[in-house]
């Protein structure tokens, strides 16, 4: 399977497999037809971001089993909708980004220098 490239121009790595993330629930922040939210940015959840997202009408903390959504806690990595991350950035609540797991299409919305300001150490093991 061709996963595509990440924002560093390398092969896209998994974002997280526990909980299983990605539009296709394969651990990877890749996109395809039907992914209207563009779940392409791999971020590590923080309390501040989860509260911001809930206040914006997107509760990421409550499980939704019928959508195979486990509910997130701080420290979980998740493939976010890139535009939600940009909203959080503009509001001062952007969570850290795992660059190796973030799809290159993210660069259509956020420049690499900005992403690097929020980058996790890419040597961090997959969580």
KEKE-3310 file (N, C-alpha, C; in steps of 0.2 Angstrom, whole numbers, plus 5000, padded with zeros to 4 digits):
npx = (5004:5003:5007:5009:5018:5026:5026:5039:5044:5047:5043:5026:5023:5016:5003:4997:4992:4986:4976:4967:4969:4966:4958:4954:4955:4967:4979:4986:4988:4982:4972:4957:4944:4929:4934:4930:4934:4948:4958:4973:4983:4994:4993:4997:4987:4981:4976:4971:4969:4959:4948:4946:4942:4930:4923:4921:4912:4916:4917:4930:4933:4923:4918:4913:4906:4900:4905:4918:4926:4936:4936:4947:4961:4973:4989:4986:4989:4982:4974:4971:4958:4964:4960:4954:4965:4972:4962:4963:4977:4976:4968:4977:4978:4984:4989:5004:5013:5016:5028:5033:5022:5012:5003:5009:5000:4996:5003:4997:4989:4996:5012:5028:5038:5030:5023:5035:5038:5029:5032:5034:5047:5054:5060:5052:5044:5031:5015)
npy = (4994:5011:5024:5037:5053:5061:5077:5080:5075:5062:5044:5041:5039:5028:5035:5032:5017:5013:5022:5016:5025:5037:5041:5029:5020:5014:5017:5027:5043:5046:5051:5050:5047:5053:5058:5071:5080:5079:5071:5072:5076:5072:5073:5075:5073:5086:5092:5105:5107:5097:5102:5114:5109:5103:5114:5120:5112:5099:5085:5076:5068:5059:5042:5035:5021:5016:5022:5018:5025:5028:5038:5051:5054:5065:5064:5054:5050:5056:5057:5072:5083:5094:5107:5109:5109:5120:5130:5129:5132:5146:5150:5148:5135:5124:5108:5097:5091:5077:5075:5065:5057:5065:5069:5075:5083:5092:5103:5111:5119:5123:5130:5123:5128:5133:5121:5114:5122:5117:5104:5087:5077:5068:5056:5050:5035:5026:5028)
npz = (5000:4996:5006:5004:5007:5020:5029:5029:5018:5017:5019:5024:5041:5054:5064:5076:5084:5095:5104:5089:5075:5061:5046:5039:5050:5051:5058:5052:5045:5032:5018:5008:4996:5002:5015:5021:5031:5031:5038:5042:5050:5062:5079:5096:5109:5121:5137:5135:5122:5119:5127:5120:5108:5111:5116:5103:5098:5094:5102:5107:5118:5122:5120:5105:5100:5089:5079:5079:5088:5101:5111:5117:5127:5136:5129:5120:5103:5088:5072:5066:5060:5048:5047:5059:5068:5063:5067:5081:5083:5079:5090:5100:5106:5100:5098:5101:5086:5077:5066:5057:5055:5049:5035:5019:5013:5022:5021:5012:5020:5032:5035:5034:5043:5054:5058:5063:5074:5083:5084:5090:5097:5084:5086:5096:5102:5094:5100)
capx = (5000:5007:5004:5011:5024:5024:5028:5047:5046:5049:5037:5022:5024:5010:5002:4995:4988:4982:4970:4968:4967:4966:4951:4953:4956:4973:4984:4989:4985:4981:4966:4954:4937:4924:4937:4929:4938:4955:4961:4979:4988:4995:4994:4997:4981:4983:4969:4969:4966:4953:4943:4945:4939:4924:4920:4920:4907:4919:4919:4935:4934:4918:4918:4907:4908:4897:4910:4924:4930:4937:4937:4954:4964:4979:4994:4985:4990:4976:4974:4966:4956:4969:4957:4953:4972:4973:4958:4967:4983:4974:4966:4982:4977:4986:4993:5010:5012:5021:5029:5033:5015:5008:5003:5012:4995:4995:5007:4993:4986:5000:5019:5032:5041:5025:5023:5041:5037:5024:5034:5036:5053:5052:5062:5048:5041:5024:5011)
capy = (5000:5017:5028:5044:5056:5065:5084:5080:5072:5055:5039:5043:5034:5028:5040:5029:5011:5011:5019:5015:5032:5038:5040:5022:5017:5009:5020:5031:5050:5047:5053:5047:5050:5053:5061:5078:5083:5079:5069:5071:5079:5068:5077:5072:5077:5089:5094:5112:5106:5093:5107:5119:5106:5102:5120:5121:5107:5092:5082:5071:5064:5054:5037:5034:5015:5015:5025:5015:5030:5026:5044:5052:5057:5068:5059:5050:5053:5056:5060:5077:5087:5099:5114:5110:5111:5128:5134:5128:5137:5153:5152:5147:5129:5119:5102:5096:5088:5071:5077:5059:5054:5070:5069:5080:5088:5097:5109:5116:5123:5126:5130:5118:5131:5133:5114:5113:5125:5112:5097:5082:5074:5063:5050:5047:5029:5026:5027)
capz = (5000:4995:5011:5003:5010:5026:5028:5029:5011:5018:5019:5030:5046:5058:5069:5082:5083:5101:5100:5081:5072:5054:5043:5038:5056:5050:5061:5047:5044:5025:5016:5002:4995:5008:5020:5020:5036:5030:5044:5039:5054:5068:5085:5103:5113:5127:5140:5133:5115:5120:5130:5115:5103:5114:5116:5096:5095:5092:5108:5106:5124:5123:5116:5101:5098:5082:5074:5081:5091:5108:5116:5118:5133:5135:5128:5114:5097:5084:5066:5067:5054:5048:5048:5067:5071:5062:5072:5088:5082:5079:5096:5105:5109:5095:5101:5097:5080:5075:5059:5053:5054:5046:5028:5016:5011:5027:5019:5009:5025:5037:5032:5038:5049:5059:5061:5067:5081:5087:5083:5095:5095:5079:5089:5101:5099:5092:5106)
cpx = (5004:5003:5005:5017:5021:5027:5035:5049:5048:5042:5033:5022:5017:5009:5001:4991:4984:4981:4971:4965:4967:4959:4949:4954:4962:4979:4988:4985:4985:4974:4963:4947:4933:4927:4936:4932:4945:4959:4969:4985:4989:4997:4994:4992:4984:4976:4967:4966:4959:4947:4941:4941:4931:4920:4918:4915:4909:4921:4924:4936:4929:4918:4912:4908:4905:4901:4917:4929:4930:4936:4944:4955:4971:4985:4993:4987:4984:4977:4969:4964:4961:4966:4956:4960:4973:4969:4961:4973:4981:4971:4971:4981:4980:4991:4999:5009:5018:5022:5029:5027:5010:5009:5005:5006:4993:4998:5003:4989:4990:5008:5023:5036:5036:5024:5029:5041:5033:5026:5036:5043:5052:5055:5058:5045:5034:5020:5005)
cpy = (5006:5022:5035:5046:5060:5072:5085:5077:5065:5050:5041:5037:5033:5033:5037:5022:5009:5018:5020:5022:5031:5037:5033:5018:5011:5012:5026:5038:5051:5048:5049:5050:5049:5056:5069:5082:5083:5077:5067:5074:5075:5072:5073:5076:5080:5091:5100:5111:5102:5097:5112:5115:5104:5108:5122:5116:5101:5089:5076:5066:5058:5049:5037:5027:5013:5018:5023:5021:5029:5032:5045:5055:5061:5063:5055:5054:5051:5059:5065:5080:5093:5106:5115:5112:5118:5132:5134:5133:5144:5155:5151:5140:5123:5114:5101:5091:5083:5072:5071:5056:5059:5070:5075:5085:5093:5103:5114:5121:5126:5125:5125:5121:5131:5126:5112:5116:5121:5105:5093:5080:5068:5056:5047:5041:5030:5024:5023)
cpz = (5000:5000:5009:5007:5016:5025:5027:5022:5012:5018:5025:5035:5050:5063:5076:5081:5089:5105:5092:5078:5064:5051:5041:5044:5055:5053:5058:5045:5036:5024:5010:5001:5001:5014:5020:5025:5035:5036:5043:5044:5061:5074:5091:5107:5119:5130:5137:5126:5115:5122:5124:5110:5105:5114:5108:5093:5093:5098:5106:5112:5125:5118:5111:5097:5091:5077:5075:5084:5098:5113:5117:5125:5132:5134:5122:5108:5092:5077:5066:5060:5054:5049:5056:5070:5069:5066:5079:5088:5083:5086:5102:5109:5105:5099:5097:5091:5079:5068:5054:5051:5051:5039:5025:5013:5016:5025:5015:5014:5030:5034:5037:5044:5055:5062:5065:5073:5086:5087:5089:5092:5090:5081:5094:5098:5098:5099:5104)
residu = (UNK:UNK:UNK:UNK:UNK:UNK:UNK:UNK:UNK:UNK:UNK:UNK:UNK:UNK:UNK:UNK:UNK:UNK:UNK:UNK:UNK:UNK:UNK:UNK:UNK:UNK:UNK:UNK:UNK:UNK:UNK:UNK:UNK:UNK:UNK:UNK:UNK:UNK:UNK:UNK:UNK:UNK:UNK:UNK:UNK:UNK:UNK:UNK:UNK:UNK:UNK:UNK:UNK:UNK:UNK:UNK:UNK:UNK:UNK:UNK:UNK:UNK:UNK:UNK:UNK:UNK:UNK:UNK:UNK:UNK:UNK:UNK:UNK:UNK:UNK:UNK:UNK:UNK:UNK:UNK:UNK:UNK:UNK:UNK:UNK:UNK:UNK:UNK:UNK:UNK:UNK:UNK:UNK:UNK:UNK:UNK:UNK:UNK:UNK:UNK:UNK:UNK:UNK:UNK:UNK:UNK:UNK:UNK:UNK:UNK:UNK:UNK:UNK:UNK:UNK:UNK:UNK:UNK:UNK:UNK:UNK:UNK:UNK:UNK:UNK:UNK:UNK)
# end
